[in-house]
Amino acid sequence: MLLEILAASAYKEYRERERKQKEGIVKAQQKGLYHGRQPDLEAHDRIASFTEAGFSINKTAEAVGVSRSTVIRVRKKLKNLD
């Protein structure tokens, strides 16, 4: 029972920290101080060139040094631009 109380307390504190962090991000965005993580455009260009060369998703991800999901997301973005 004591363990359950400690776990509930820790979870409550975690959720409170998460809420405060989100509030801080919103305030910083309103002031123009927070823009989030910027995309790595150099990696996107390399993914585009590997895609045009006919490489698979796995080979492209391995060669560029990014995840499969990044390759898929960039390919989808390139497809929408066409």
Secondary structure as GFF3:
##gff-version 3
##sequence-region A 1 82
A	DSSP	alpha_helix	2	31	.	.	.	ID=ss1
A	DSSP	alpha_helix	41	52	.	.	.	ID=ss2
A	DSSP	alpha_helix	57	64	.	.	.	ID=ss3
A	DSSP	alpha_helix	68	81	.	.	.	ID=ss4
###
